[in-house]
Amino acid sequence: MDAADAGGDGGVPHLVFLPTPGMGHLIPLAEFAKRLVLHHRITATFITGDVFSKSQMALLDRLPRGIENVVLPDVSLDDIPSNAKAETVISVCAVRALPAVRGVLGELKKTTNLVALVSDLFGGFALEVAREFGIRPYIFFTTTGMSLSLFLRLPELDAQTSGEYRDLPDLIRLPGCIPLHGSDLLNPIQDRKNEAYTWLLRQSSRYRLAAGIFLNSFEGLEGGAIRALTADPGNPTIYPVGPIVRNGGEESDRDSSGCVAWLDEQPRGSVLFVSFGSGGTLPLEQLTELALGLEASGERFLWVVRSPREKRADSAFFSVHSSNDPFAFLPEGFVERTKRLGLVVSSWAPQVKILRHESTGGFLTHCGWNSSLESVVHGVPMIAWPLYAEQKMNAVLLVEDVKVALRPRAGEDGIVGRGEVAQVVKSLMEGEDGKRLRERLREVQEEGARGLTEGGASYRAIAAAADEWKRACSPAP
C-alpha cells in the first residue's frame, strides 16, 4: 500500500509492531493488532527476527488482511555465553537488530502513513529509534500492572538498594499493589551481578521515553495498581486494554490429543486442567510428587506432561532430559491406575478450548500472565504454581490480592509433597475455598468482558489511542 492509497479522510494510520521471541510476548501483541485492524481502521506491519519459531510464524501468517510481516536477517550471537539468561539473549538480539529495523521504518515511512511503533516489554531500545523517525513510541506490556510498576521504579530501587533484593528485611511496596517479599520479585533481578539484571535495568530506564504504555490488564483485576500508574504524572500515558487473550481459533480443530472429546464425557466442572505453559518443566522429584498427589486427590484431571528437567532453573530456557517420552518419567503404573479419572497427554493441548469447556472446573498453572488471563476470561479458578520470570509476582497477585487462586506450600527442600497437592486440589474442586474463588472470579470475569465490549473501559482505551493516530494522519486545517 503506498501513501496515496492509504489516504482518503487523511489516510489510514499504519503501526509497526516489534515483538521479541517467545509466544508469551507474540500472542497478546498479535491479538491487540487484530483488534486495531478489525475495529479501528488501522493497518500494521510486524517486524520479526529469523529466530522466530515455525509456530510463531504460523501465528503471524493467520493474522487478518491489513497486517503484514517483515522478517529481519539473523543476528550473530556467537559471542554470547551458552549459559546466558533468556533476558540477556533477547536484549542482545533486540539491540543488534536495530540497524535493520531502521531500514524497514525508512521504507514504511515512504509507502504508508506510519505514525507509531509498538514494542513489547523488551523494546526499550527501540523507543529512541521511533523518535528518530518522528513517530510515536509505545510499549505493549504483556504482563501485570504490578510488574509494570516495578519496571518503572527499578532504576530508583536499584539506586536505593545494596545487596540482593531477596535479602531485604522489609516488604517492597509498589504504588497501589499488595506488598511483596524481595524473593517474590521477578527472577531475572534476583542476581544483581548477572548481566540479565543489567540489561533489564537498561531497558526499564528507557520506559519513560514512551508516548504511552498499553497494559494487558484491567481495573477489575488490578484497580489499585492501575489507578496509581495512571495518577503518576511522571509516567507515560497508561492504556489498560486487557484482558486481551486468544480466542482459540488458532488451535487445531483435529484435537489430536483427544482432550476435548474426553472432556465431553466428564461431568460439568469436574476436571482439573494441569499445564505449566510452553516452557515450564519440573524436576523429576517434583513431577513424581505431583503425579501421586493428583492420584491421591481422587479428582478428575487432564494433565499436559513434559519430560522433567535435570536441575532447577530460573528462566524458560531449561535443560531437560533427552527422552522424548515424558510418560517414561511418571510413577510406575500411574497412567493405568488413574485412567478412569485422568487423561495424561504429552507436551501440548488446546488450552483455550479446554479452559472454556464446561467440564473444566480448575486450572493448575505456572501463572504465566497469558494463561492467567485466559483462566479469568473463562471463569476457571486456579492453583498457582509459579516457575520462572515474573510468575511469583503473578501468584501473589492472584492468591493474596485478587483471590482467584490457591497456592500449595512447598517443604524446606522446595518440593510440594503429594499430600499437599492432594489437599489443595480437593479444596479447589470441592471445598469451601473453591466456592469462594468461583464467586469472586465471576465478578472479575464479568468486568473484564464488559471492558472489551464497545463503550467499555478497555475498548475506550484502545479507541483513544486509535483516534490519536488518526489525527496524526489528518491534514492540518
C-alpha positions as CSV (number, residue, x, y, z in Angstrom):
1,M,0.0,0.0,0.0
2,D,1.5,3.3,-1.0
3,A,1.0,6.6,0.8
4,A,-1.6,7.8,-1.7
5,D,-3.6,4.5,-1.4
6,A,-3.5,4.9,2.4
7,G,-5.1,8.3,2.1
8,G,-8.7,9.5,1.9
9,D,-10.0,11.2,5.0
10,G,-6.4,12.0,5.9
11,G,-5.2,8.4,5.4
12,V,-5.2,5.1,7.3
13,P,-2.7,5.1,10.2
14,H,0.0,2.5,10.0
15,L,1.7,0.9,13.0
16,V,4.9,-1.1,13.4
17,F,4.8,-3.9,16.0
18,L,8.2,-5.1,17.3
19,P,7.8,-8.4,19.3
20,T,10.7,-10.2,20.8
21,P,10.9,-14.1,20.6
22,G,8.5,-16.0,22.7
23,M,4.9,-17.0,22.3
24,G,4.0,-15.2,25.6
25,H,5.0,-11.9,24.0
26,L,3.8,-12.5,20.5
27,I,0.3,-13.8,21.2
28,P,-1.1,-10.7,23.0
29,L,0.6,-8.3,20.6
30,A,-1.0,-10.2,17.7
31,E,-4.4,-10.1,19.3
32,F,-4.0,-6.4,20.0
33,A,-3.1,-5.7,16.4
34,K,-6.1,-7.7,15.3
35,R,-8.4,-5.5,17.4
36,L,-6.9,-2.4,15.9
37,V,-7.3,-3.6,12.3
38,L,-10.8,-5.1,12.7
39,H,-12.4,-2.4,14.9
40,H,-10.4,0.8,14.4
41,R,-9.4,1.1,10.8
42,I,-5.6,0.7,11.4
43,T,-3.1,-1.2,9.3
44,A,0.1,-2.7,10.7
45,T,3.5,-4.4,10.0
46,F,5.1,-6.9,12.3
47,I,8.9,-6.9,12.3
48,T,10.2,-10.2,13.4
49,G,13.6,-12.0,13.6
50,D,14.9,-15.1,11.9
51,V,15.0,-16.7,15.3
52,F,11.2,-16.9,15.5
53,S,9.9,-20.5,15.5
54,K,7.7,-22.1,12.9
55,S,4.7,-22.0,15.3
56,Q,5.3,-18.2,15.9
57,M,5.5,-17.6,12.1
58,A,2.4,-19.7,11.6
59,L,0.5,-17.5,14.0
60,L,1.6,-14.3,12.1
61,D,0.5,-15.9,8.8
62,R,-3.0,-16.3,10.2
63,L,-3.4,-12.6,11.0
64,P,-6.1,-10.8,9.0
65,R,-5.7,-8.7,5.9
66,G,-4.2,-5.4,6.8
67,I,-1.3,-6.9,8.9
68,E,2.0,-7.7,7.1
69,N,5.1,-9.3,8.4
70,V,8.7,-8.4,7.6
71,V,11.4,-10.9,8.7
72,L,14.8,-9.4,9.5
73,P,18.1,-11.0,8.7
74,D,19.6,-13.2,11.5
75,V,21.9,-11.5,14.0
76,S,25.0,-13.2,15.2
77,L,25.0,-14.4,18.8
78,D,28.3,-16.4,18.6
79,D,29.9,-14.2,21.4
80,I,27.0,-14.8,23.9
81,P,27.9,-17.4,26.5
82,S,25.8,-20.6,26.3
83,N,24.7,-20.1,30.0
84,A,23.4,-16.6,29.4
85,K,19.9,-16.0,30.7
86,A,17.0,-15.5,28.3
87,E,16.7,-11.8,29.2
88,T,20.3,-11.3,28.1
89,V,19.8,-13.1,24.8
90,I,16.6,-11.3,24.0
91,S,18.1,-7.9,24.8
92,V,21.2,-8.5,22.7
93,C,19.0,-9.6,19.8
94,A,16.9,-6.5,20.1
95,V,19.9,-4.1,20.1
96,R,21.7,-5.8,17.2
97,A,18.5,-5.8,15.1
98,L,18.1,-2.0,15.4
99,P,20.0,-1.1,12.2
100,A,17.7,-3.5,10.2
101,V,14.7,-2.0,12.0
102,R,15.8,1.4,10.9
103,G,15.8,0.2,7.3
104,V,12.3,-1.2,7.5
105,L,11.0,2.0,9.1
106,G,12.6,4.1,6.4
107,E,10.8,2.1,3.7
108,L,7.4,2.2,5.5
109,K,7.8,5.9,6.0
110,K,7.8,6.3,2.2
111,T,4.8,4.0,1.5
112,T,2.4,4.3,4.5
113,N,1.1,6.7,7.0
114,L,3.5,5.4,9.6
115,V,2.5,7.0,12.9
116,A,3.7,4.7,15.7
117,L,5.9,1.9,16.8
118,V,4.6,-0.6,19.4
119,S,7.2,-2.9,21.1
120,D,6.8,-5.5,23.8
121,L,8.3,-5.1,27.2
122,F,11.9,-5.7,26.0
123,G,11.6,-2.9,23.5
124,G,13.2,-0.1,25.5
125,F,15.9,0.5,23.0
126,A,13.5,0.8,20.0
127,L,11.8,3.8,21.6
128,E,14.7,6.0,20.7
129,V,14.7,4.7,17.1
130,A,11.0,5.6,16.8
131,R,11.7,9.1,17.8
132,E,14.4,9.4,15.2
133,F,11.7,8.8,12.5
134,G,9.3,11.2,14.1
135,I,6.8,8.5,15.1
136,R,5.2,7.9,18.5
137,P,6.9,5.1,20.5
138,Y,4.8,2.8,22.6
139,I,5.3,-0.3,24.8
140,F,2.8,-3.1,24.9
141,F,3.4,-4.5,28.4
142,T,2.5,-8.2,28.3
143,T,2.1,-8.8,32.0
144,T,0.7,-7.2,35.1
145,G,0.3,-3.6,36.3
146,M,2.3,-4.7,39.4
147,S,5.2,-5.8,37.2
148,L,4.9,-2.5,35.2
149,S,5.1,-0.6,38.4
150,L,8.3,-2.5,39.3
151,F,9.8,-1.8,35.9
152,L,9.1,1.9,36.1
153,R,10.6,2.0,39.6
154,L,13.5,-0.3,39.1
155,P,16.2,2.4,38.4
156,E,15.1,4.1,41.7
157,L,15.0,0.8,43.6
158,D,18.5,-0.1,42.2
159,A,19.9,3.2,43.5
160,Q,18.4,2.7,46.9
161,T,19.3,-0.9,47.5
162,S,22.6,-2.6,48.4
163,G,22.9,-6.3,48.3
164,E,20.2,-8.6,46.8
165,Y,16.5,-7.8,46.8
166,R,15.7,-11.3,48.2
167,D,17.7,-10.4,51.4
168,L,15.8,-7.2,52.1
169,P,14.3,-7.3,55.7
170,D,11.3,-5.2,54.7
171,L,8.5,-5.8,52.2
172,I,8.7,-4.0,48.9
173,R,5.7,-1.6,48.5
174,L,4.9,-0.7,44.9
175,P,2.2,2.0,44.5
176,G,-1.3,0.6,44.7
177,C,0.0,-3.0,44.9
178,I,0.0,-5.7,47.6
179,P,3.4,-5.7,49.4
180,L,5.9,-8.2,48.2
181,H,8.9,-10.0,49.6
182,G,12.1,-9.4,47.7
183,S,12.3,-13.1,47.0
184,D,9.0,-12.8,45.1
185,L,10.3,-10.3,42.6
186,L,10.9,-11.5,39.0
187,N,13.7,-14.0,38.7
188,P,16.0,-12.0,36.4
189,I,16.6,-9.4,39.0
190,Q,17.4,-11.8,41.8
191,D,21.1,-11.8,40.9
192,R,22.2,-8.2,40.5
193,K,25.7,-9.3,39.4
194,N,24.3,-11.2,36.4
195,E,24.2,-9.5,33.0
196,A,20.5,-10.2,32.7
197,Y,19.8,-7.7,35.6
198,T,22.0,-5.1,33.9
199,W,20.0,-5.5,30.7
200,L,16.6,-5.2,32.4
201,L,17.8,-2.1,34.3
202,R,18.9,-0.5,31.0
203,Q,15.5,-1.5,29.4
204,S,13.4,-0.1,32.2
205,S,15.3,3.2,32.4
206,R,14.1,3.9,28.9
207,Y,10.4,3.3,29.6
208,R,9.6,6.9,30.3
209,L,10.6,7.7,26.7
210,A,7.4,6.1,25.6
211,A,4.4,8.2,24.5
212,G,2.2,5.5,26.1
213,I,2.2,2.0,27.6
214,F,-0.6,-0.5,26.7
215,L,-1.2,-2.7,29.7
216,N,-2.8,-6.1,29.3
217,S,-4.8,-5.8,32.5
218,F,-7.9,-4.1,33.7
219,E,-9.3,-2.3,36.8
220,G,-11.4,-5.2,37.9
221,L,-8.3,-7.2,38.3
222,E,-5.7,-4.6,39.4
223,G,-7.6,-1.5,40.3
224,G,-5.0,-0.2,42.8
225,A,-2.0,-0.7,40.6
226,I,-3.7,0.8,37.5
227,R,-5.0,3.9,39.4
228,A,-1.6,4.5,40.9
229,L,0.1,4.1,37.5
230,T,-2.4,6.5,35.8
231,A,-2.2,9.1,38.6
232,D,1.7,9.4,38.5
233,P,2.4,12.5,36.3
234,G,5.9,11.1,35.6
235,N,4.6,8.0,33.8
236,P,3.8,7.8,30.1
237,T,0.1,7.6,29.4
238,I,-1.2,4.3,30.6
239,Y,-3.8,2.4,28.5
240,P,-5.3,-0.5,30.4
241,V,-6.5,-2.6,27.4
242,G,-6.9,-6.1,28.9
243,P,-7.9,-8.8,29.1
244,I,-6.5,-9.5,25.6
245,V,-6.3,-13.2,25.1
246,R,-6.5,-15.8,22.3
247,N,-10.0,-16.9,21.2
248,G,-8.9,-20.5,20.5
249,G,-9.4,-20.2,16.7
250,E,-5.7,-20.8,16.1
251,E,-5.7,-24.1,17.9
252,S,-6.0,-27.3,15.8
253,D,-9.6,-28.4,15.2
254,R,-8.3,-32.0,14.9
255,D,-7.9,-32.4,18.7
256,S,-5.2,-35.0,18.0
257,S,-4.6,-35.3,21.8
258,G,-8.3,-36.3,22.3
259,C,-8.6,-33.7,25.1
260,V,-11.9,-32.1,24.1
261,A,-13.5,-35.5,23.2
262,W,-12.5,-36.8,26.7
263,L,-13.9,-33.6,28.4
264,D,-17.2,-34.1,26.6
265,E,-17.7,-37.3,28.6
266,Q,-16.9,-35.8,32.0
267,P,-19.4,-34.1,34.5
268,R,-19.7,-30.3,34.4
269,G,-17.0,-28.5,36.4
270,S,-15.3,-31.8,37.5
271,V,-11.9,-31.7,35.8
272,L,-8.7,-30.0,37.0
273,F,-6.6,-28.9,34.0
274,V,-2.8,-29.2,34.8
275,S,-0.4,-27.4,32.5
276,F,2.8,-25.4,33.0
277,G,2.8,-23.5,29.7
278,S,5.0,-23.8,26.7
279,G,8.3,-23.5,28.6
280,G,7.5,-24.9,32.0
281,T,9.0,-28.2,33.3
282,L,9.5,-29.7,36.7
283,P,12.4,-31.6,38.3
284,L,11.9,-35.4,38.5
285,E,11.2,-35.5,42.2
286,Q,8.5,-32.8,41.9
287,L,7.0,-34.5,38.8
288,T,6.6,-37.7,40.9
289,E,5.0,-35.9,43.9
290,L,2.6,-34.0,41.6
291,A,1.5,-37.3,39.9
292,L,1.0,-39.1,43.2
293,G,-0.8,-36.1,44.7
294,L,-3.2,-36.0,41.8
295,E,-3.9,-39.7,42.2
296,A,-4.4,-39.3,46.0
297,S,-6.9,-36.5,45.5
298,G,-9.4,-38.7,43.7
299,E,-10.4,-35.8,41.5
300,R,-10.6,-35.9,37.7
301,F,-7.7,-34.2,35.9
302,L,-6.3,-33.5,32.4
303,W,-2.5,-33.2,32.6
304,V,-0.2,-31.9,29.9
305,V,3.1,-33.6,31.0
306,R,6.6,-32.9,29.8
307,S,9.9,-34.6,30.5
308,P,11.5,-33.3,33.7
309,R,14.5,-31.0,33.7
310,E,17.7,-32.2,35.3
311,K,18.1,-29.3,37.7
312,R,16.4,-26.2,38.9
313,A,16.4,-23.2,36.6
314,D,15.1,-19.6,36.7
315,S,14.0,-18.9,33.1
316,A,12.2,-20.5,30.2
317,F,15.5,-21.9,28.8
318,F,15.5,-25.2,30.7
319,S,17.9,-28.1,30.5
320,V,15.7,-31.1,30.0
321,H,16.2,-34.9,29.9
322,S,16.9,-36.2,26.4
323,S,14.0,-38.6,26.3
324,N,11.2,-37.5,24.0
325,D,8.7,-39.6,26.0
326,P,7.6,-37.8,29.3
327,F,5.5,-40.9,30.2
328,A,8.7,-42.7,30.9
329,F,9.2,-40.5,34.0
330,L,5.8,-40.9,35.6
331,P,5.5,-43.2,38.6
332,E,5.2,-46.9,37.6
333,G,1.5,-47.8,37.0
334,F,0.3,-44.2,37.4
335,V,-1.4,-43.9,34.0
336,E,-3.1,-47.3,34.3
337,R,-4.3,-46.6,37.9
338,T,-5.8,-43.2,37.1
339,K,-7.2,-43.9,33.6
340,R,-10.8,-43.8,34.9
341,L,-10.4,-40.3,36.4
342,G,-7.5,-38.8,34.5
343,L,-6.2,-38.1,31.0
344,V,-2.4,-37.5,30.5
345,V,-1.2,-36.1,27.2
346,S,2.3,-35.3,26.1
347,S,3.6,-31.8,25.7
348,W,0.7,-29.9,24.1
349,A,-3.1,-29.5,24.4
350,P,-5.6,-26.9,23.0
351,Q,-5.6,-24.8,26.2
352,V,-8.2,-22.2,25.3
353,K,-10.7,-24.9,24.2
354,I,-10.0,-26.8,27.5
355,L,-10.5,-23.7,29.7
356,R,-13.8,-22.8,28.1
357,H,-15.2,-26.3,28.2
358,E,-18.0,-26.7,30.7
359,S,-16.3,-29.8,32.3
360,T,-13.2,-27.8,33.3
361,G,-13.5,-26.7,36.9
362,G,-10.0,-25.7,37.9
363,F,-6.6,-24.9,36.4
364,L,-3.2,-25.8,38.0
365,T,-1.0,-23.2,36.3
366,H,2.5,-21.8,36.2
367,C,0.9,-18.3,36.4
368,G,2.2,-17.0,33.1
369,W,0.1,-13.9,32.5
370,N,-1.4,-15.1,29.2
371,S,-2.6,-18.4,30.9
372,S,-3.8,-16.5,34.0
373,L,-5.9,-14.1,31.9
374,E,-7.3,-16.9,29.8
375,S,-8.4,-18.6,33.1
376,V,-10.0,-15.4,34.3
377,V,-11.8,-14.8,31.0
378,H,-13.3,-18.3,31.1
379,G,-14.1,-18.2,34.8
380,V,-11.8,-21.0,35.9
381,P,-10.3,-20.8,39.4
382,M,-6.6,-21.6,39.7
383,I,-3.9,-23.4,41.7
384,A,-0.9,-21.1,41.5
385,W,2.4,-23.0,40.8
386,P,4.9,-20.3,39.6
387,L,8.2,-21.4,38.0
388,Y,10.2,-18.5,36.5
389,A,10.2,-15.0,35.1
390,E,7.6,-12.8,36.9
391,Q,5.3,-15.7,37.8
392,K,5.9,-15.5,41.6
393,M,4.6,-11.9,41.5
394,N,1.6,-13.1,39.5
395,A,0.9,-15.8,42.0
396,V,1.0,-13.3,44.9
397,L,-1.4,-11.1,43.0
398,L,-3.9,-13.9,42.1
399,V,-3.8,-15.6,45.5
400,E,-3.5,-12.7,48.1
401,D,-4.9,-9.7,46.3
402,V,-7.5,-10.8,43.6
403,K,-8.3,-14.0,45.5
404,V,-9.0,-16.2,42.5
405,A,-6.3,-18.8,43.2
406,L,-4.9,-21.1,45.9
407,R,-1.2,-21.9,46.3
408,P,0.3,-25.1,47.7
409,R,3.1,-24.9,50.2
410,A,6.5,-26.3,49.5
411,G,8.6,-28.1,52.1
412,E,12.0,-27.0,53.2
413,D,13.5,-28.8,50.2
414,G,11.4,-26.7,47.9
415,I,9.3,-29.6,46.8
416,V,5.5,-29.6,47.1
417,G,4.6,-33.0,48.6
418,R,1.9,-35.4,47.4
419,G,-0.2,-34.8,50.5
420,E,-0.2,-31.0,50.0
421,V,-1.0,-31.5,46.3
422,A,-4.0,-33.7,47.1
423,Q,-5.3,-31.3,49.8
424,V,-5.1,-28.2,47.6
425,V,-6.7,-30.0,44.6
426,K,-9.6,-31.3,46.7
427,S,-10.0,-27.8,48.3
428,L,-10.3,-26.1,44.9
429,M,-12.5,-28.7,43.3
430,E,-14.9,-29.5,46.1
431,G,-14.2,-27.3,49.2
432,E,-15.5,-24.0,50.5
433,D,-12.3,-22.3,49.4
434,G,-13.1,-23.3,45.8
435,K,-16.6,-22.0,46.1
436,R,-15.3,-18.6,47.4
437,L,-12.9,-18.4,44.5
438,R,-15.6,-19.1,41.9
439,E,-17.8,-16.4,43.3
440,R,-15.0,-13.8,43.3
441,L,-14.0,-14.9,39.8
442,R,-17.4,-14.4,38.4
443,E,-17.2,-10.7,39.4
444,V,-13.8,-10.3,37.8
445,Q,-14.8,-12.2,34.7
446,E,-17.9,-10.1,34.1
447,E,-16.0,-6.8,34.5
448,G,-13.3,-8.0,32.1
449,A,-15.9,-8.9,29.5
450,R,-17.7,-5.6,29.9
451,G,-14.5,-3.7,29.4
452,L,-13.8,-5.1,25.9
453,T,-17.3,-4.5,24.6
454,E,-18.0,-1.3,22.6
455,G,-18.1,1.5,25.2
456,G,-16.3,-0.5,27.9
457,A,-13.2,0.8,29.6
458,S,-10.7,-1.3,27.7
459,Y,-12.4,-0.6,24.4
460,R,-12.3,3.1,25.1
461,A,-8.6,3.0,26.0
462,I,-7.8,1.3,22.6
463,A,-10.1,3.8,20.8
464,A,-8.4,6.8,22.4
465,A,-5.0,5.7,21.1
466,A,-6.5,4.9,17.6
467,D,-8.1,8.3,17.5
468,E,-4.8,10.0,18.3
469,W,-3.1,8.1,15.4
470,K,-5.9,9.1,13.0
471,R,-5.5,12.7,14.0
472,A,-1.8,12.4,13.2
473,C,-2.7,11.4,9.6
474,S,-5.3,14.1,9.1
475,P,-4.2,17.2,7.1
476,A,-3.8,20.4,9.0
477,P,-6.9,22.7,8.8
